[in-house]
Amino acid sequence: MNDHDRDDENQLNEQQLEKLRGNLRAFHDYLQSRAAQNVAQFAYSIDGRTFHYEAPLTLPIPVGSYVQIVTDDDQHYLGQIITKSVVKREGAELGLELDIQRDVFPEGVNMSSVTDRLRVSALEGTGVLLGTVTADSIAPTSNTDTFQTATLDRADAALVSRYLAGPRRNASLPIGQALYVDGDATVRLDAGGFNRHTFLCGQSGSGKTFSLGIVLEQLLLETDLRIIVVDPNSDFIGLDEPRPREEVNHFRPDPLSPEAYDELVGRYREATEGLHVYRPKTVASEDDDVLRVRFGDLSRTEQGTVLELDPLDDREEFNTFWHVLDGLDDREYSWDEVQDAIAHNFTAEARQLGLRIENLGLADWDVWCSPGESSLVDTLDRSDWRCLVLDVGTLGSASEKMVVTNAVLTHLWRERNRRRPTLVVVDEAHNICPQEPADELQAISTDTSVRIAAEGRKFGLYLLLSTQRPGKIHDNILSQCDNLLLMRMNSQSDLDHLSAILSHVPASLLDEATKFGLGETVLGGKFVQNPTFAKFEGRISVEGGSDVPSTWAKRRE
Ligand SMILES: Nc1ncnc2c1ncn2[C@@H]1O[C@H](COP(=O)(O)OP(=O)(O)OP(=O)(O)O)[C@@H](O)[C@H]1O
């Protein structure tokens, strides 16, 4: 064996080198994972209202979830995670002496020791202290509830349930289960919170309509609040029809026994006795009321807008029109009576007016009451109803929808001094109160909605507006909404818009909406104690307005 051969033998071959590298890597990973496991899991509070925390990456505490905090002196707190981020810190330096002869390395490689610095990743963030937990209460904290070292862990379902049940003087509306809790924790809305305006938004398919249905069902079951639903997609025409037990159970975590189902349905039928579904004559069944208004129910401005009359550009016609209306006995005139009066006015302007009506096709609208026929607006004045569902979705034209909606909103505002608590629910609200109205009818409905949003509360008029396009709603209305129900929303600009206008839910919680699944929501405002993450569950009534089934896409046999 010559010197050269001996050198080759002493040197590590590729396989041995790979093994050495592997061992070093394994040792590194072992120390790294030990370091990660040893990340402290602690919290401290310097103001008694909020806390800071650090925890291992593996601790499942999503933003919005509940945590239990126990201090060194055994004070227990319930907290909620508000922000969460990953920090990477430099850990200890790891050094390894290599007991290997220098000449075993291939040429150019020279190693007597290796060193490596561990890098430790951990969670850190902030939260709010929701209360001090004792055996019989969860009391608000004060600014003296400061602590330096406390352990932090996920809160158990029993504690979260206790918190969510809260001390309530008002009726509670169970709407589903809290998210991020191992076990059942029912989320209940405080019915008293509906004396504020409410904003519900989420992108298409997030479960808005289904969830709104649950809120309405619970309001019907548990309160006496009168409800008017402006329903542009015919989604709530089955609100008074309970589903069969199997279907009800399909949407519940705790299936109802036949007896419990009968009891619930019995109560629901009672609660919906005063529910009337108003539908266009073309589709109304015997049980439905006919969705019609009198021309005289509209304000003069609305009437002129329907005829597309401009007081200055069309001054002659406009003036004739006003005189015709003045000649009618009282406000309760029908469209037919107006047309009749125009036909009996033999002036040139009246003839122009008649032609205008004919050309606009106004006489063919389905929404006009015949002479003597009772109008939807008459019902608004009565007190023998509990809920009115207005199926404007089936009306023939967008203008007819707006006419009915305007007639209702204008009347409610005009009669506000009656002070009858009424929740006005408007689905697809961006069509009724847009930031930028597309036409005169929209401008009128926006104007009335802004008034109701600003001053309606003191007269008992509360809005519940639902939309998938929060950026399109008039800012002066959005800013008046004290309750928020946010479902899945992918658009960051919409979320930024919401957080700029609404202050009751921190932006970091709103941002969670991008991760929501079907039916999941964050609730904030007067109807919950603090922002609450939930999944809607427990729909009772039939959903209307379903999409056309995609059976055409089925695989061919
Ligand atoms: N919490 C839920 N549990 C079970 N099914 C749900 C839930 N929420 C919604 N769904 C179902 O998901 C589908 C879509 O829901 P929904 O119509 O309420 O969505 P949406 O946000 O109103 O959509 P769009 O704006 O397009 O009308 C429906 O078939 C509904 O039955």
The ligand as an SDF file (V2000), in Angstrom:
LIG
                    3D

 31 33  0  0  0  0  0  0  0  0999 V2000
  -74.8600   27.7070    9.0230 N   0  0  0  0  0  0  0  0  0  0  0  0
  -75.2120   26.9190    8.0030 C   0  0  0  0  0  0  0  0  0  0  0  0
  -75.3370   25.5940    8.1640 N   0  0  0  0  0  0  0  0  0  0  0  0
  -75.6960   24.7940    7.1410 C   0  0  0  0  0  0  0  0  0  0  0  0
  -75.9780   25.2320    5.8970 N   0  0  0  0  0  0  0  0  0  0  0  0
  -75.8740   26.5450    5.6740 C   0  0  0  0  0  0  0  0  0  0  0  0
  -75.4910   27.4550    6.6990 C   0  0  0  0  0  0  0  0  0  0  0  0
  -75.4780   28.6890    6.1790 N   0  0  0  0  0  0  0  0  0  0  0  0
  -75.8370   28.5700    4.8920 C   0  0  0  0  0  0  0  0  0  0  0  0
  -76.0710   27.2940    4.5760 N   0  0  0  0  0  0  0  0  0  0  0  0
  -76.4670   26.7930    3.2390 C   0  0  0  0  0  0  0  0  0  0  0  0
  -75.5320   27.3160    2.3030 O   0  0  0  0  0  0  0  0  0  0  0  0
  -76.1780   27.7960    1.1350 C   0  0  0  0  0  0  0  0  0  0  0  0
  -75.8330   29.2770    0.9050 C   0  0  0  0  0  0  0  0  0  0  0  0
  -76.3170   30.0240    1.9970 O   0  0  0  0  0  0  0  0  0  0  0  0
  -77.0280   31.4310    1.8150 P   0  0  0  0  0  0  0  0  0  0  0  0
  -78.0070   31.4130    0.7170 O   0  0  0  0  0  0  0  0  0  0  0  0
  -77.5280   31.8400    3.1490 O   0  0  0  0  0  0  0  0  0  0  0  0
  -75.7690   32.3080    1.4040 O   0  0  0  0  0  0  0  0  0  0  0  0
  -75.7530   33.8550    1.0350 P   0  0  0  0  0  0  0  0  0  0  0  0
  -74.5330   34.4220    1.6560 O   0  0  0  0  0  0  0  0  0  0  0  0
  -77.0360   34.5060    1.3860 O   0  0  0  0  0  0  0  0  0  0  0  0
  -75.5630   33.7960   -0.5260 O   0  0  0  0  0  0  0  0  0  0  0  0
  -76.1360   34.8340   -1.6300 P   0  0  0  0  0  0  0  0  0  0  0  0
  -75.6180   36.1850   -1.2650 O   0  0  0  0  0  0  0  0  0  0  0  0
  -75.5490   34.2950   -2.9060 O   0  0  0  0  0  0  0  0  0  0  0  0
  -77.6180   34.7240   -1.5620 O   0  0  0  0  0  0  0  0  0  0  0  0
  -77.6680   27.5470    1.3420 C   0  0  0  0  0  0  0  0  0  0  0  0
  -78.0100   26.3560    0.6810 O   0  0  0  0  0  0  0  0  0  0  0  0
  -77.8210   27.3460    2.8300 C   0  0  0  0  0  0  0  0  0  0  0  0
  -78.8390   26.4140    3.1370 O   0  0  0  0  0  0  0  0  0  0  0  0
  1  2  1  0
  2  3  1  0
  2  7  2  0
  3  4  2  0
  4  5  1  0
  5  6  2  0
  6  7  1  0
  6 10  1  0
  7  8  1  0
  8  9  2  0
  9 10  1  0
 10 11  1  0
 11 12  1  0
 11 30  1  0
 12 13  1  0
 13 14  1  0
 13 28  1  0
 14 15  1  0
 15 16  1  0
 16 17  2  0
 16 18  1  0
 16 19  1  0
 19 20  1  0
 20 21  2  0
 20 22  1  0
 20 23  1  0
 23 24  1  0
 24 25  2  0
 24 26  1  0
 24 27  1  0
 28 29  1  0
 28 30  1  0
 30 31  1  0
M  END
$$$$
